[in-house]
Amino acid sequence: MAKVSSIFISGFFSNAMAATASIEANVPKLTTSSTAREDRIITLEEVSWHDHARDCWIIIYDRVYDVTDFLEEHPGGADILLEYAGREASVAFRGCGHSAQAIRALDRFFIGELPMHERIFRKPGGFRLNDLPE
């Protein structure tokens, strides 16, 4: 079963990556009032250490989220989040067509942002997608 789902997931995300540049989703803007949240810079290397069920961080749109406590609640199951544990998950997140409610729900798991030199989306000349959450 794991091998079958792995093949399905790999194929799905390969297709999603190819189509990412043309996706025009209406992603609501996210805002935060916490200054501590804006100050925490977390490197890709640090995120990479948080790659298992007891400590699961993911990156979406250059922001880092600790989703450890959400693994069992995730409607798609823990396995899909664990597939991206410790790494970039923006394409998978966007490709699944998450609702506005799901996008807003990310806010409670936010722990920091990547440094400017490691960002893909939120930097001058970065990869452009319509309506990235702020």
N, CA, C and O atoms as CSV, one atom per row, in Angstrom:
chain,resi,resn,atom,element,x,y,z
A,1,MET,N,N,0.825,-1.197,0.000
A,1,MET,CA,C,0.000,0.000,0.000
A,1,MET,C,C,0.870,1.263,0.000
A,1,MET,O,O,0.575,2.219,-0.716
A,2,ALA,N,N,1.941,1.266,0.802
A,2,ALA,CA,C,2.810,2.439,0.878
A,2,ALA,C,C,3.460,2.712,-0.468
A,2,ALA,O,O,3.600,3.867,-0.869
A,3,LYS,N,N,3.863,1.641,-1.178
A,3,LYS,CA,C,4.505,1.819,-2.464
A,3,LYS,C,C,3.520,2.389,-3.481
A,3,LYS,O,O,3.882,3.267,-4.265
A,4,VAL,N,N,2.297,1.906,-3.477
A,4,VAL,CA,C,1.282,2.398,-4.397
A,4,VAL,C,C,0.987,3.866,-4.130
A,4,VAL,O,O,0.935,4.669,-5.061
A,5,SER,N,N,0.793,4.223,-2.860
A,5,SER,CA,C,0.498,5.615,-2.555
A,5,SER,C,C,1.701,6.499,-2.866
A,5,SER,O,O,1.531,7.648,-3.273
A,6,SER,N,N,2.903,5.984,-2.683
A,6,SER,CA,C,4.102,6.749,-3.007
A,6,SER,C,C,4.176,7.024,-4.507
A,6,SER,O,O,4.524,8.131,-4.919
A,7,ILE,N,N,3.853,6.027,-5.319
A,7,ILE,CA,C,3.858,6.218,-6.779
A,7,ILE,C,C,2.799,7.232,-7.165
A,7,ILE,O,O,3.057,8.123,-7.974
A,8,PHE,N,N,1.595,7.106,-6.588
A,8,PHE,CA,C,0.521,8.042,-6.875
A,8,PHE,C,C,0.926,9.458,-6.499
A,8,PHE,O,O,0.751,10.388,-7.287
A,9,ILE,N,N,1.462,9.622,-5.308
A,9,ILE,CA,C,1.854,10.945,-4.830
A,9,ILE,C,C,2.957,11.517,-5.711
A,9,ILE,O,O,2.911,12.692,-6.075
A,10,SER,N,N,3.949,10.699,-6.057
A,10,SER,CA,C,5.038,11.178,-6.902
A,10,SER,C,C,4.516,11.648,-8.245
A,10,SER,O,O,4.904,12.710,-8.731
A,11,GLY,N,N,3.632,10.856,-8.849
A,11,GLY,CA,C,3.059,11.231,-10.137
A,11,GLY,C,C,2.218,12.484,-10.039
A,11,GLY,O,O,2.280,13.354,-10.908
A,12,PHE,N,N,1.438,12.576,-8.988
A,12,PHE,CA,C,0.587,13.744,-8.780
A,12,PHE,C,C,1.421,15.004,-8.668
A,12,PHE,O,O,1.117,16.010,-9.310
A,13,PHE,N,N,2.472,14.961,-7.859
A,13,PHE,CA,C,3.261,16.159,-7.646
A,13,PHE,C,C,4.153,16.486,-8.837
A,13,PHE,O,O,4.495,17.652,-9.038
A,14,SER,N,N,4.531,15.510,-9.614
A,14,SER,CA,C,5.259,15.795,-10.847
A,14,SER,C,C,4.371,16.610,-11.777
A,14,SER,O,O,4.815,17.600,-12.358
A,15,ASN,N,N,3.107,16.191,-11.919
A,15,ASN,CA,C,2.158,16.923,-12.748
A,15,ASN,C,C,1.872,18.300,-12.172
A,15,ASN,O,O,1.770,19.278,-12.912
A,16,ALA,N,N,1.742,18.378,-10.852
A,16,ALA,CA,C,1.455,19.656,-10.206
A,16,ALA,C,C,2.597,20.641,-10.420
A,16,ALA,O,O,2.358,21.830,-10.631
A,17,MET,N,N,3.838,20.156,-10.367
A,17,MET,CA,C,4.991,21.031,-10.565
A,17,MET,C,C,5.001,21.582,-11.981
A,17,MET,O,O,5.336,22.749,-12.185
A,18,ALA,N,N,4.642,20.768,-12.955
A,18,ALA,CA,C,4.635,21.212,-14.346
A,18,ALA,C,C,3.572,22.281,-14.568
A,18,ALA,O,O,3.754,23.171,-15.399
A,19,ALA,N,N,2.477,22.205,-13.844
A,19,ALA,CA,C,1.374,23.139,-14.031
A,19,ALA,C,C,1.439,24.350,-13.115
A,19,ALA,O,O,0.626,25.263,-13.259
A,20,THR,N,N,2.366,24.389,-12.188
A,20,THR,CA,C,2.401,25.437,-11.169
A,20,THR,C,C,2.465,26.840,-11.755
A,20,THR,O,O,1.777,27.743,-11.279
A,21,ALA,N,N,3.278,27.028,-12.777
A,21,ALA,CA,C,3.465,28.367,-13.318
A,21,ALA,C,C,2.175,28.939,-13.884
A,21,ALA,O,O,2.028,30.160,-13.944
A,22,SER,N,N,1.240,28.100,-14.300
A,22,SER,CA,C,0.016,28.606,-14.899
A,22,SER,C,C,-1.158,28.686,-13.927
A,22,SER,O,O,-2.248,29.106,-14.315
A,23,ILE,N,N,-0.957,28.296,-12.693
A,23,ILE,CA,C,-2.060,28.316,-11.729
A,23,ILE,C,C,-2.349,29.756,-11.327
A,23,ILE,O,O,-1.442,30.506,-10.965
A,24,GLU,N,N,-3.593,30.122,-11.395
A,24,GLU,CA,C,-4.020,31.467,-11.023
A,24,GLU,C,C,-5.048,31.348,-9.904
A,24,GLU,O,O,-6.239,31.551,-10.142
A,25,ALA,N,N,-4.619,31.029,-8.708
A,25,ALA,CA,C,-5.546,30.820,-7.592
A,25,ALA,C,C,-5.803,32.123,-6.862
A,25,ALA,O,O,-4.953,33.013,-6.837
A,26,ASN,N,N,-6.955,32.226,-6.284
A,26,ASN,CA,C,-7.275,33.363,-5.428
A,26,ASN,C,C,-6.930,32.996,-4.002
A,26,ASN,O,O,-7.748,32.425,-3.281
A,27,VAL,N,N,-5.730,33.322,-3.604
A,27,VAL,CA,C,-5.265,32.998,-2.264
A,27,VAL,C,C,-5.450,34.226,-1.393
A,27,VAL,O,O,-4.870,35.274,-1.675
A,28,PRO,N,N,-6.254,34.115,-0.330
A,28,PRO,CA,C,-6.459,35.280,0.534
A,28,PRO,C,C,-5.169,35.725,1.204
A,28,PRO,O,O,-4.274,34.921,1.466
A,29,LYS,N,N,-5.095,37.001,1.469
A,29,LYS,CA,C,-3.907,37.534,2.130
A,29,LYS,C,C,-3.967,37.209,3.620
A,29,LYS,O,O,-5.013,37.344,4.255
A,30,LEU,N,N,-2.825,36.777,4.169
A,30,LEU,CA,C,-2.733,36.486,5.596
A,30,LEU,C,C,-2.017,37.636,6.275
A,30,LEU,O,O,-1.051,38.180,5.739
A,31,THR,N,N,-2.482,37.997,7.429
A,31,THR,CA,C,-1.823,39.049,8.187
A,31,THR,C,C,-1.566,38.540,9.595
A,31,THR,O,O,-2.214,37.608,10.072
A,32,THR,N,N,-0.610,39.173,10.242
A,32,THR,CA,C,-0.295,38.786,11.615
A,32,THR,C,C,0.033,40.028,12.410
A,32,THR,O,O,0.566,40.996,11.865
A,33,SER,N,N,-0.276,40.011,13.679
A,33,SER,CA,C,0.022,41.160,14.526
A,33,SER,C,C,1.200,40.891,15.448
A,33,SER,O,O,1.607,41.778,16.198
A,34,SER,N,N,1.745,39.707,15.410
A,34,SER,CA,C,2.825,39.341,16.324
A,34,SER,C,C,4.178,39.781,15.781
A,34,SER,O,O,4.592,39.325,14.715
A,35,THR,N,N,4.873,40.662,16.500
A,35,THR,CA,C,6.185,41.096,16.043
A,35,THR,C,C,7.223,40.001,16.220
A,35,THR,O,O,8.185,39.943,15.454
A,36,ALA,N,N,7.057,39.135,17.204
A,36,ALA,CA,C,8.010,38.043,17.417
A,36,ALA,C,C,8.014,37.107,16.209
A,36,ALA,O,O,9.051,36.550,15.848
A,37,ARG,N,N,6.870,36.944,15.601
A,37,ARG,CA,C,6.758,36.067,14.434
A,37,ARG,C,C,7.576,36.610,13.270
A,37,ARG,O,O,8.176,35.835,12.525
A,38,GLU,N,N,7.609,37.895,13.106
A,38,GLU,CA,C,8.313,38.510,11.995
A,38,GLU,C,C,9.830,38.468,12.193
A,38,GLU,O,O,10.577,38.556,11.218
A,39,ASP,N,N,10.284,38.339,13.407
A,39,ASP,CA,C,11.706,38.405,13.711
A,39,ASP,C,C,12.425,37.071,13.572
A,39,ASP,O,O,13.642,37.070,13.389
A,40,ARG,N,N,11.748,35.954,13.647
A,40,ARG,CA,C,12.415,34.650,13.655
A,40,ARG,C,C,12.809,34.242,12.250
A,40,ARG,O,O,11.954,34.061,11.384
A,41,ILE,N,N,14.097,34.098,12.030
A,41,ILE,CA,C,14.641,33.634,10.756
A,41,ILE,C,C,15.118,32.204,10.961
A,41,ILE,O,O,15.901,31.920,11.867
A,42,ILE,N,N,14.639,31.319,10.114
A,42,ILE,CA,C,14.954,29.892,10.228
A,42,ILE,C,C,15.544,29.426,8.903
A,42,ILE,O,O,14.920,29.593,7.855
A,43,THR,N,N,16.725,28.849,8.939
A,43,THR,CA,C,17.399,28.420,7.709
A,43,THR,C,C,16.843,27.092,7.199
A,43,THR,O,O,16.209,26.339,7.938
A,44,LEU,N,N,17.095,26.827,5.927
A,44,LEU,CA,C,16.717,25.539,5.338
A,44,LEU,C,C,17.370,24.387,6.090
A,44,LEU,O,O,16.759,23.337,6.287
A,45,GLU,N,N,18.603,24.588,6.505
A,45,GLU,CA,C,19.296,23.536,7.253
A,45,GLU,C,C,18.574,23.231,8.567
A,45,GLU,O,O,18.385,22.068,8.922
A,46,GLU,N,N,18.174,24.278,9.281
A,46,GLU,CA,C,17.462,24.051,10.538
A,46,GLU,C,C,16.137,23.330,10.293
A,46,GLU,O,O,15.786,22.409,11.031
A,47,VAL,N,N,15.407,23.744,9.268
A,47,VAL,CA,C,14.135,23.090,8.944
A,47,VAL,C,C,14.371,21.611,8.641
A,47,VAL,O,O,13.571,20.761,9.034
A,48,SER,N,N,15.447,21.308,7.954
A,48,SER,CA,C,15.717,19.921,7.538
A,48,SER,C,C,15.870,18.958,8.714
A,48,SER,O,O,15.704,17.751,8.540
A,49,TRP,N,N,16.176,19.456,9.880
A,49,TRP,CA,C,16.320,18.602,11.065
A,49,TRP,C,C,14.962,18.207,11.655
A,49,TRP,O,O,14.892,17.312,12.497
A,50,HIS,N,N,13.917,18.849,11.231
A,50,HIS,CA,C,12.570,18.620,11.776
A,50,HIS,C,C,11.756,17.833,10.756
A,50,HIS,O,O,10.817,18.352,10.153
A,51,ASP,N,N,12.133,16.576,10.578
A,51,ASP,CA,C,11.621,15.795,9.448
A,51,ASP,C,C,10.973,14.463,9.823
A,51,ASP,O,O,11.065,13.489,9.076
A,52,HIS,N,N,10.318,14.429,10.984
A,52,HIS,CA,C,9.674,13.181,11.389
A,52,HIS,C,C,8.397,13.481,12.178
A,52,HIS,O,O,8.107,14.637,12.486
A,53,ALA,N,N,7.648,12.445,12.498
A,53,ALA,CA,C,6.322,12.604,13.115
A,53,ALA,C,C,6.355,13.281,14.483
A,53,ALA,O,O,5.370,13.911,14.870
A,54,ARG,N,N,7.434,13.173,15.212
A,54,ARG,CA,C,7.515,13.806,16.531
A,54,ARG,C,C,7.990,15.256,16.455
A,54,ARG,O,O,7.990,15.966,17.460
A,55,ASP,N,N,8.393,15.693,15.262
A,55,ASP,CA,C,8.930,17.035,15.073
A,55,ASP,C,C,8.869,17.357,13.583
A,55,ASP,O,O,9.829,17.110,12.855
A,56,CYS,N,N,7.747,17.905,13.129
A,56,CYS,CA,C,7.490,18.072,11.701
A,56,CYS,C,C,7.309,19.542,11.331
A,56,CYS,O,O,6.302,20.164,11.668
A,57,TRP,N,N,8.308,20.085,10.629
A,57,TRP,CA,C,8.226,21.438,10.112
A,57,TRP,C,C,8.153,21.363,8.596
A,57,TRP,O,O,8.766,20.492,7.979
A,58,ILE,N,N,7.398,22.284,7.996
A,58,ILE,CA,C,7.335,22.383,6.541
A,58,ILE,C,C,7.468,23.851,6.138
A,58,ILE,O,O,7.251,24.753,6.947
A,59,ILE,N,N,7.825,24.070,4.889
A,59,ILE,CA,C,7.958,25.424,4.357
A,59,ILE,C,C,6.890,25.610,3.289
A,59,ILE,O,O,6.770,24.802,2.368
A,60,ILE,N,N,6.121,26.679,3.420
A,60,ILE,CA,C,5.138,27.046,2.412
A,60,ILE,C,C,5.304,28.532,2.142
A,60,ILE,O,O,5.184,29.355,3.049
A,61,TYR,N,N,5.581,28.870,0.886
A,61,TYR,CA,C,5.795,30.260,0.460
A,61,TYR,C,C,6.842,30.963,1.320
A,61,TYR,O,O,6.638,32.097,1.752
A,62,ASP,N,N,7.955,30.289,1.563
A,62,ASP,CA,C,9.102,30.831,2.298
A,62,ASP,C,C,8.840,31.047,3.788
A,62,ASP,O,O,9.662,31.642,4.484
A,63,ARG,N,N,7.716,30.573,4.267
A,63,ARG,CA,C,7.400,30.637,5.696
A,63,ARG,C,C,7.492,29.237,6.281
A,63,ARG,O,O,7.191,28.246,5.614
A,64,VAL,N,N,7.911,29.173,7.532
A,64,VAL,CA,C,8.122,27.884,8.203
A,64,VAL,C,C,6.971,27.648,9.188
A,64,VAL,O,O,6.588,28.521,9.966
A,65,TYR,N,N,6.442,26.422,9.113
A,65,TYR,CA,C,5.325,26.036,9.967
A,65,TYR,C,C,5.674,24.756,10.718
A,65,TYR,O,O,6.203,23.810,10.135
A,66,ASP,N,N,5.378,24.733,12.004
A,66,ASP,CA,C,5.521,23.524,12.811
A,66,ASP,C,C,4.145,22.855,12.846
A,66,ASP,O,O,3.248,23.288,13.570
A,67,VAL,N,N,3.996,21.793,12.050
A,67,VAL,CA,C,2.699,21.114,11.921
A,67,VAL,C,C,2.641,19.810,12.719
A,67,VAL,O,O,1.759,18.981,12.497
A,68,THR,N,N,3.570,19.636,13.634
A,68,THR,CA,C,3.632,18.407,14.433
A,68,THR,C,C,2.289,18.088,15.088
A,68,THR,O,O,1.818,16.953,15.010
A,69,ASP,N,N,1.678,19.061,15.722
A,69,ASP,CA,C,0.418,18.830,16.430
A,69,ASP,C,C,-0.784,18.706,15.494
A,69,ASP,O,O,-1.884,18.373,15.937
A,70,PHE,N,N,-0.581,18.970,14.213
A,70,PHE,CA,C,-1.657,18.910,13.229
A,70,PHE,C,C,-1.659,17.608,12.427
A,70,PHE,O,O,-2.611,17.334,11.697
A,71,LEU,N,N,-0.611,16.813,12.556
A,71,LEU,CA,C,-0.477,15.601,11.736
A,71,LEU,C,C,-1.719,14.715,11.786
A,71,LEU,O,O,-2.220,14.294,10.744
A,72,GLU,N,N,-2.209,14.435,12.965
A,72,GLU,CA,C,-3.363,13.532,13.105
A,72,GLU,C,C,-4.679,14.191,12.719
A,72,GLU,O,O,-5.659,13.499,12.445
A,73,GLU,N,N,-4.713,15.519,12.696
A,73,GLU,CA,C,-5.934,16.250,12.346
A,73,GLU,C,C,-6.060,16.499,10.847
A,73,GLU,O,O,-7.162,16.728,10.349
A,74,HIS,N,N,-4.940,16.458,10.124
A,74,HIS,CA,C,-4.945,16.827,8.710
A,74,HIS,C,C,-5.938,15.964,7.926
A,74,HIS,O,O,-5.846,14.737,7.968
A,75,PRO,N,N,-6.882,16.581,7.215
A,75,PRO,CA,C,-7.898,15.815,6.495
A,75,PRO,C,C,-7.321,14.838,5.459
A,75,PRO,O,O,-7.935,13.810,5.171
A,76,GLY,N,N,-6.167,15.148,4.912
A,76,GLY,CA,C,-5.530,14.258,3.937
A,76,GLY,C,C,-4.654,13.194,4.577
A,76,GLY,O,O,-4.054,12.375,3.880
A,77,GLY,N,N,-4.578,13.205,5.903
A,77,GLY,CA,C,-3.763,12.236,6.627
A,77,GLY,C,C,-2.373,12.757,6.928
A,77,GLY,O,O,-1.897,13.698,6.294
A,78,ALA,N,N,-1.738,12.146,7.886
A,78,ALA,CA,C,-0.401,12.557,8.313
A,78,ALA,C,C,0.653,12.264,7.256
A,78,ALA,O,O,1.634,12.998,7.135
A,79,ASP,N,N,0.457,11.191,6.487
A,79,ASP,CA,C,1.485,10.772,5.525
A,79,ASP,C,C,1.848,11.856,4.521
A,79,ASP,O,O,3.019,12.013,4.177
A,80,ILE,N,N,0.861,12.603,4.050
A,80,ILE,CA,C,1.162,13.638,3.059
A,80,ILE,C,C,2.002,14.752,3.669
A,80,ILE,O,O,2.896,15.278,3.006
A,81,LEU,N,N,1.736,15.118,4.909
A,81,LEU,CA,C,2.566,16.126,5.565
A,81,LEU,C,C,3.961,15.581,5.829
A,81,LEU,O,O,4.948,16.297,5.657
A,82,LEU,N,N,4.052,14.346,6.236
A,82,LEU,CA,C,5.357,13.738,6.505
A,82,LEU,C,C,6.191,13.593,5.238
A,82,LEU,O,O,7.420,13.583,5.301
A,83,GLU,N,N,5.532,13.482,4.098
A,83,GLU,CA,C,6.236,13.431,2.808
A,83,GLU,C,C,7.082,14.691,2.614
A,83,GLU,O,O,8.129,14.649,1.969
A,84,TYR,N,N,6.622,15.807,3.174
A,84,TYR,CA,C,7.317,17.084,3.024
A,84,TYR,C,C,7.962,17.569,4.318
A,84,TYR,O,O,8.407,18.715,4.388
A,85,ALA,N,N,8.020,16.746,5.313
A,85,ALA,CA,C,8.611,17.129,6.598
A,85,ALA,C,C,10.064,17.560,6.402
A,85,ALA,O,O,10.855,16.852,5.779
A,86,GLY,N,N,10.394,18.704,6.931
A,86,GLY,CA,C,11.758,19.205,6.861
A,86,GLY,C,C,12.126,19.835,5.535
A,86,GLY,O,O,13.306,20.045,5.253
A,87,ARG,N,N,11.111,20.146,4.701
A,87,ARG,CA,C,11.451,20.731,3.396
A,87,ARG,C,C,10.318,21.565,2.815
A,87,ARG,O,O,9.267,21.746,3.431
A,88,GLU,N,N,10.561,22.060,1.625
A,88,GLU,CA,C,9.650,22.927,0.884
A,88,GLU,C,C,8.392,22.165,0.455
A,88,GLU,O,O,8.487,21.065,-0.091
A,89,ALA,N,N,7.211,22.755,0.703
A,89,ALA,CA,C,5.947,22.096,0.369
A,89,ALA,C,C,4.980,23.010,-0.395
A,89,ALA,O,O,3.804,22.675,-0.530
A,90,SER,N,N,5.450,24.146,-0.890
A,90,SER,CA,C,4.564,25.117,-1.536
A,90,SER,C,C,3.839,24.561,-2.751
A,90,SER,O,O,2.633,24.763,-2.893
A,91,VAL,N,N,4.541,23.876,-3.618
A,91,VAL,CA,C,3.927,23.346,-4.838
A,91,VAL,C,C,2.851,22.324,-4.494
A,91,VAL,O,O,1.770,22.333,-5.083
A,92,ALA,N,N,3.146,21.440,-3.539
A,92,ALA,CA,C,2.155,20.444,-3.122
A,92,ALA,C,C,0.952,21.121,-2.481
A,92,ALA,O,O,-0.188,20.741,-2.749
A,93,PHE,N,N,1.193,22.114,-1.644
A,93,PHE,CA,C,0.110,22.828,-0.968
A,93,PHE,C,C,-0.779,23.529,-1.988
A,93,PHE,O,O,-2.004,23.419,-1.932
A,94,ARG,N,N,-0.171,24.235,-2.900
A,94,ARG,CA,C,-0.924,24.981,-3.912
A,94,ARG,C,C,-1.619,24.032,-4.883
A,94,ARG,O,O,-2.752,24.280,-5.296
A,95,GLY,N,N,-0.946,22.956,-5.243
A,95,GLY,CA,C,-1.485,22.011,-6.215
A,95,GLY,C,C,-2.708,21.254,-5.732
A,95,GLY,O,O,-3.484,20.753,-6.546
A,96,CYS,N,N,-2.893,21.163,-4.429
A,96,CYS,CA,C,-4.041,20.438,-3.875
A,96,CYS,C,C,-5.302,21.284,-3.824
A,96,CYS,O,O,-6.373,20.772,-3.499
A,97,GLY,N,N,-5.197,22.559,-4.138
A,97,GLY,CA,C,-6.370,23.420,-4.150
A,97,GLY,C,C,-6.987,23.625,-2.778
A,97,GLY,O,O,-8.205,23.530,-2.626
A,98,HIS,N,N,-6.166,23.904,-1.782
A,98,HIS,CA,C,-6.672,24.125,-0.425
A,98,HIS,C,C,-7.660,25.287,-0.385
A,98,HIS,O,O,-7.533,26.252,-1.138
A,99,SER,N,N,-8.626,25.182,0.489
A,99,SER,CA,C,-9.643,26.224,0.661
A,99,SER,C,C,-9.037,27.442,1.352
A,99,SER,O,O,-7.938,27.382,1.902
A,100,ALA,N,N,-9.776,28.545,1.311
A,100,ALA,CA,C,-9.339,29.755,2.014
A,100,ALA,C,C,-9.231,29.484,3.509
A,100,ALA,O,O,-8.356,30.030,4.181
A,101,GLN,N,N,-10.111,28.649,4.024
A,101,GLN,CA,C,-10.069,28.297,5.448
A,101,GLN,C,C,-8.774,27.546,5.783
A,101,GLN,O,O,-8.168,27.795,6.825
A,102,ALA,N,N,-8.352,26.638,4.915
A,102,ALA,CA,C,-7.111,25.895,5.142
A,102,ALA,C,C,-5.906,26.826,5.112
A,102,ALA,O,O,-4.967,26.670,5.892
A,103,ILE,N,N,-5.942,27.783,4.215
A,103,ILE,CA,C,-4.839,28.738,4.114
A,103,ILE,C,C,-4.768,29.588,5.380
A,103,ILE,O,O,-3.682,29.832,5.905
A,104,ARG,N,N,-5.916,30.036,5.867
A,104,ARG,CA,C,-5.940,30.816,7.115
A,104,ARG,C,C,-5.502,29.964,8.309
A,104,ARG,O,O,-4.876,30.473,9.240
A,105,ALA,N,N,-5.829,28.674,8.283
A,105,ALA,CA,C,-5.475,27.778,9.389
A,105,ALA,C,C,-3.962,27.630,9.550
A,105,ALA,O,O,-3.488,27.315,10.642
A,106,LEU,N,N,-3.207,27.849,8.490
A,106,LEU,CA,C,-1.749,27.779,8.582
A,106,LEU,C,C,-1.197,28.745,9.626
A,106,LEU,O,O,-0.183,28.470,10.268
A,107,ASP,N,N,-1.862,29.853,9.783
A,107,ASP,CA,C,-1.376,30.918,10.655
A,107,ASP,C,C,-1.028,30.423,12.055
A,107,ASP,O,O,-0.036,30.863,12.636
A,108,ARG,N,N,-1.826,29.521,12.598
A,108,ARG,CA,C,-1.569,29.062,13.974
A,108,ARG,C,C,-0.308,28.204,14.094
A,108,ARG,O,O,0.166,27.969,15.206
A,109,PHE,N,N,0.241,27.734,12.977
A,109,PHE,CA,C,1.431,26.883,12.995
A,109,PHE,C,C,2.703,27.637,12.585
A,109,PHE,O,O,3.794,27.069,12.603
A,110,PHE,N,N,2.561,28.908,12.219
A,110,PHE,CA,C,3.685,29.723,11.751
A,110,PHE,C,C,4.723,29.906,12.855
A,110,PHE,O,O,4.387,30.268,13.983
A,111,ILE,N,N,6.001,29.650,12.514
A,111,ILE,CA,C,7.066,29.850,13.513
A,111,ILE,C,C,8.187,30.754,13.020
A,111,ILE,O,O,9.017,31.177,13.825
A,112,GLY,N,N,8.244,31.068,11.723
A,112,GLY,CA,C,9.287,31.956,11.222
A,112,GLY,C,C,9.352,31.949,9.707
A,112,GLY,O,O,8.516,31.353,9.028
A,113,GLU,N,N,10.377,32.634,9.193
A,113,GLU,CA,C,10.574,32.728,7.743
A,113,GLU,C,C,12.006,32.369,7.380
A,113,GLU,O,O,12.915,32.434,8.208
A,114,LEU,N,N,12.181,31.991,6.131
A,114,LEU,CA,C,13.527,31.710,5.630
A,114,LEU,C,C,14.303,33.015,5.494
A,114,LEU,O,O,13.705,34.074,5.304
A,115,PRO,N,N,15.631,32.947,5.588
A,115,PRO,CA,C,16.429,34.148,5.323
A,115,PRO,C,C,16.267,34.542,3.845
A,115,PRO,O,O,15.996,33.687,3.001
A,116,MET,N,N,16.431,35.802,3.542
A,116,MET,CA,C,16.193,36.311,2.183
A,116,MET,C,C,16.954,35.521,1.120
A,116,MET,O,O,16.402,35.257,0.051
A,117,HIS,N,N,18.194,35.141,1.380
A,117,HIS,CA,C,18.992,34.457,0.362
A,117,HIS,C,C,18.545,33.010,0.107
A,117,HIS,O,O,19.006,32.396,-0.855
A,118,GLU,N,N,17.669,32.458,0.937
A,118,GLU,CA,C,17.160,31.102,0.744
A,118,GLU,C,C,15.717,31.073,0.233
A,118,GLU,O,O,15.157,30.002,0.002
A,119,ARG,N,N,15.139,32.220,0.063
A,119,ARG,CA,C,13.741,32.294,-0.364
A,119,ARG,C,C,13.582,32.036,-1.859
A,119,ARG,O,O,14.483,32.284,-2.659
A,120,ILE,N,N,12.398,31.526,-2.202
A,120,ILE,CA,C,12.039,31.296,-3.598
A,120,ILE,C,C,10.971,32.296,-4.035
A,120,ILE,O,O,11.018,32.801,-5.156
A,121,PHE,N,N,10.025,32.580,-3.169
A,121,PHE,CA,C,8.855,33.370,-3.525
A,121,PHE,C,C,8.907,34.810,-3.046
A,121,PHE,O,O,8.658,35.727,-3.829
A,122,ARG,N,N,9.218,35.026,-1.801
A,122,ARG,CA,C,9.121,36.343,-1.182
A,122,ARG,C,C,10.455,37.077,-1.209
A,122,ARG,O,O,11.068,37.331,-0.172
A,123,LYS,N,N,10.890,37.411,-2.429
A,123,LYS,CA,C,12.124,38.179,-2.579
A,123,LYS,C,C,12.079,38.884,-3.923
A,123,LYS,O,O,11.367,38.452,-4.830
A,124,PRO,N,N,12.827,39.957,-4.054
A,124,PRO,CA,C,12.873,40.640,-5.353
A,124,PRO,C,C,13.366,39.663,-6.433
A,124,PRO,O,O,14.402,39.019,-6.271
A,125,GLY,N,N,12.627,39.567,-7.508
A,125,GLY,CA,C,13.002,38.669,-8.601
A,125,GLY,C,C,12.653,37.215,-8.334
A,125,GLY,O,O,13.029,36.334,-9.108
A,126,GLY,N,N,11.932,36.952,-7.236
A,126,GLY,CA,C,11.557,35.584,-6.883
A,126,GLY,C,C,10.474,35.027,-7.795
A,126,GLY,O,O,9.881,35.758,-8.589
A,127,PHE,N,N,10.223,33.741,-7.676
A,127,PHE,CA,C,9.197,33.057,-8.448
A,127,PHE,C,C,7.854,33.701,-8.144
A,127,PHE,O,O,7.471,33.795,-6.978
A,128,ARG,N,N,7.133,34.142,-9.158
A,128,ARG,CA,C,5.898,34.888,-8.957
A,128,ARG,C,C,4.667,34.004,-9.090
A,128,ARG,O,O,4.507,33.285,-10.076
A,129,LEU,N,N,3.820,34.064,-8.108
A,129,LEU,CA,C,2.503,33.440,-8.143
A,129,LEU,C,C,1.503,34.523,-7.778
A,129,LEU,O,O,1.798,35.387,-6.952
A,130,ASN,N,N,0.341,34.487,-8.375
A,130,ASN,CA,C,-0.675,35.483,-8.039
A,130,ASN,C,C,-1.137,35.328,-6.606
A,130,ASN,O,O,-1.334,34.216,-6.116
A,131,ASP,N,N,-1.304,36.447,-5.949
A,131,ASP,CA,C,-1.915,36.504,-4.623
A,131,ASP,C,C,-1.250,35.624,-3.577
A,131,ASP,O,O,-1.937,34.892,-2.865
A,132,LEU,N,N,0.070,35.681,-3.470
A,132,LEU,CA,C,0.729,34.974,-2.371
A,132,LEU,C,C,0.245,35.542,-1.049
A,132,LEU,O,O,0.067,36.755,-0.935
A,133,PRO,N,N,0.029,34.702,-0.052
A,133,PRO,CA,C,-0.317,35.251,1.267
A,133,PRO,C,C,0.825,36.137,1.752
A,133,PRO,O,O,1.996,35.787,1.598
A,134,GLU,N,N,0.489,37.269,2.329
A,134,GLU,CA,C,1.537,38.175,2.826
A,134,GLU,C,C,2.082,37.721,4.140
A,134,GLU,O,O,2.969,38.368,4.697
